[in-house]
Amino acid sequence: MENPEIQAVSILLQERMPETFIITKENKEKAEKIKYQDYVREYNKIDERIQRGNVIGNEKYVVAINQNGNGVSKFEENYINRFKRTDDYNQGIYFYIKDIQTNEIWSGAGDDNCDSFVTQFMPDKNKFEKIKGDIKTKLKITVDANEPVEIRRLEIQNNSDEEKIFEVTSYFEPVLSKKEQDYAHQAFNNLFLVYK
């Protein structure tokens, strides 16, 4: 330290390593724009070993559905339709289409009694497309972003040259209560439903 040159830089020996630091590169990378990519899961074959499904909703209303069309709709803690996983029968909200001339019946979702089908799950909607002979059906299920409302839209397209008459039936088993109440006693729970 007696050397004047060392004394001049002795203050540097007391300097501490900075906790935060910035590293700069000589070759700066250009910032790229974020690319929006639609997230769509598409299925045209049902594998019974793996249940594939989708959940869409907002703060109050939720729809959970699988690729067969089985599922549940829920408003806050109250179930709209009955849903308890079972092999006995399907549970959910369904549309059935009946050709009056041939008496053939098929549902708007799933792979029952059709030539081909495609199921698409997206973050904001579910879409089921089916082809049976010359008839193509599309079922779209969405939930309003702000209101507790579920919208199901069924489109039927006739690709044949002859006129067709269809009978469309919507079916679900209403619950309108909490899951625990319905599981406790289904028949008692249904006594308080009023149909108008």
C-alpha positions in Angstrom: 0.0 0.0 0.0 3.0 2.3 0.2 3.1 2.4 -3.6 1.1 5.5 -4.7 -0.4 3.6 -7.7 -1.9 0.9 -5.4 -3.1 3.6 -3.0 -5.0 5.2 -5.9 -7.0 2.1 -6.6 -7.4 0.8 -3.1 -11.0 2.0 -3.1 -11.8 -0.6 -5.7 -10.8 -3.4 -3.2 -13.7 -2.2 -1.0 -16.3 -2.4 -3.8 -18.9 -5.2 -3.5 -20.3 -7.4 -6.2 -23.7 -6.0 -7.4 -26.7 -8.2 -6.6 -28.5 -7.2 -9.8 -26.7 -6.8 -13.1 -27.5 -6.5 -16.7 -25.8 -8.6 -19.4 -25.8 -7.1 -22.9 -25.1 -8.9 -26.1 -23.2 -7.4 -29.0 -25.6 -9.1 -31.5 -29.0 -8.2 -30.2 -31.9 -10.5 -31.0 -35.0 -9.1 -32.7 -38.2 -9.3 -30.8 -40.7 -11.5 -32.5 -44.5 -11.0 -32.4 -46.5 -13.5 -30.4 -48.2 -15.9 -32.8 -51.8 -16.7 -31.9 -52.5 -20.4 -32.4 -56.0 -21.9 -32.1 -56.0 -24.7 -29.7 -58.2 -27.5 -31.1 -58.2 -31.1 -30.1 -59.9 -33.2 -32.8 -61.0 -36.9 -32.6 -62.6 -39.1 -35.1 -62.3 -42.4 -33.2 -63.4 -43.2 -29.7 -61.0 -45.1 -27.5 -63.0 -46.6 -24.6 -59.9 -47.0 -22.5 -59.3 -43.2 -22.4 -62.1 -40.8 -21.7 -61.4 -37.5 -23.5 -63.3 -34.5 -22.5 -63.4 -30.7 -22.3 -64.5 -28.1 -19.8 -65.8 -24.7 -20.9 -67.4 -22.0 -18.8 -67.3 -18.7 -17.0 -67.2 -17.6 -13.4 -70.7 -19.1 -12.6 -71.6 -21.6 -15.3 -69.6 -24.7 -16.3 -70.1 -27.4 -19.0 -68.0 -30.6 -18.8 -68.5 -33.0 -21.7 -66.7 -36.1 -23.1 -66.4 -37.2 -26.7 -69.5 -39.4 -26.4 -71.6 -36.4 -25.5 -72.0 -37.4 -21.8 -71.5 -34.6 -19.4 -72.8 -32.2 -16.9 -73.9 -28.6 -16.7 -73.4 -26.7 -13.5 -74.5 -23.3 -12.2 -72.3 -22.3 -9.2 -72.8 -25.3 -6.9 -76.1 -26.6 -8.4 -76.1 -29.3 -11.1 -78.5 -28.7 -14.0 -78.6 -32.3 -15.2 -78.0 -35.6 -13.4 -74.5 -36.9 -13.9 -73.1 -39.9 -12.1 -70.7 -42.0 -14.0 -72.3 -45.4 -14.6 -72.2 -48.0 -17.3 -76.0 -48.5 -17.2 -77.0 -45.5 -19.2 -75.7 -42.2 -20.7 -76.1 -39.0 -18.7 -76.1 -35.5 -20.1 -78.0 -33.2 -22.3 -78.8 -34.8 -25.7 -80.4 -34.1 -29.1 -81.9 -37.1 -30.9 -82.7 -36.9 -34.6 -85.3 -39.2 -36.1 -85.8 -39.6 -39.9 -89.6 -39.9 -40.1 -89.5 -41.8 -43.5 -86.9 -44.5 -42.4 -87.5 -44.4 -38.6 -83.7 -44.2 -38.0 -82.6 -42.5 -34.8 -79.2 -41.1 -33.9 -77.9 -38.6 -31.4 -76.1 -35.3 -32.1 -72.9 -36.4 -30.4 -70.9 -39.6 -30.1 -70.3 -42.3 -32.6 -73.6 -44.2 -32.4 -75.2 -45.4 -35.6 -73.3 -43.1 -38.1 -70.9 -43.4 -41.0 -68.3 -40.9 -39.7 -68.0 -38.3 -37.0 -65.5 -35.7 -35.8 -65.4 -34.3 -32.2 -63.6 -31.0 -31.7 -62.8 -29.5 -28.3 -61.7 -25.9 -28.1 -61.2 -23.5 -25.1 -64.5 -21.8 -25.8 -66.7 -24.4 -27.4 -67.4 -28.1 -28.2 -68.3 -29.2 -31.6 -69.7 -32.6 -32.8 -70.1 -33.3 -36.6 -71.7 -36.5 -37.8 -72.5 -37.9 -41.2 -75.2 -40.6 -41.6 -75.9 -41.4 -45.2 -76.8 -38.1 -46.9 -77.4 -36.2 -43.7 -74.8 -34.1 -41.9 -75.4 -32.8 -38.4 -73.4 -30.3 -36.4 -73.9 -29.7 -32.7 -72.1 -26.7 -31.1 -72.0 -26.1 -27.4 -70.8 -22.8 -26.0 -71.1 -20.8 -22.7 -71.7 -17.1 -22.7 -68.6 -15.2 -21.5 -70.5 -12.9 -19.1 -73.9 -14.5 -18.3 -74.6 -18.0 -16.8 -76.1 -19.3 -20.1 -75.3 -22.4 -22.1 -76.1 -22.3 -25.8 -76.5 -25.6 -27.8 -77.0 -25.2 -31.5 -78.0 -28.2 -33.8 -77.7 -27.8 -37.6 -79.0 -30.5 -39.9 -77.9 -30.5 -43.5 -79.6 -32.6 -46.2 -77.2 -33.5 -49.0 -79.6 -35.7 -50.9 -82.0 -34.7 -53.7 -85.1 -35.8 -51.9 -87.0 -33.9 -49.2 -86.6 -35.2 -45.6 -88.7 -34.8 -42.5 -86.9 -35.0 -39.2 -88.1 -35.1 -35.6 -85.7 -33.5 -33.1 -86.0 -34.4 -29.5 -83.9 -32.8 -26.7 -83.5 -34.8 -23.6 -81.9 -34.4 -20.1 -82.7 -35.5 -16.6 -83.0 -32.3 -14.5 -81.5 -32.1 -11.0 -81.3 -28.4 -10.1 -79.7 -29.1 -6.8 -76.3 -29.9 -5.3 -74.5 -33.1 -6.0 -74.7 -34.3 -2.4 -78.5 -33.8 -2.3 -79.0 -35.7 -5.5 -76.8 -38.6 -4.4 -78.5 -38.9 -1.0 -81.9 -39.7 -2.5 -82.7 -39.2 -6.2 -86.4 -39.9 -6.0 -86.9 -37.6 -3.0 -84.9 -34.8 -4.7 -87.1 -35.1 -7.9 -90.3 -34.5 -5.8 -89.5 -30.8 -5.6 -89.0 -30.2 -9.3 -92.0 -28.4 -11.0 -92.4 -28.9 -14.8 -94.3 -26.2 -16.7 
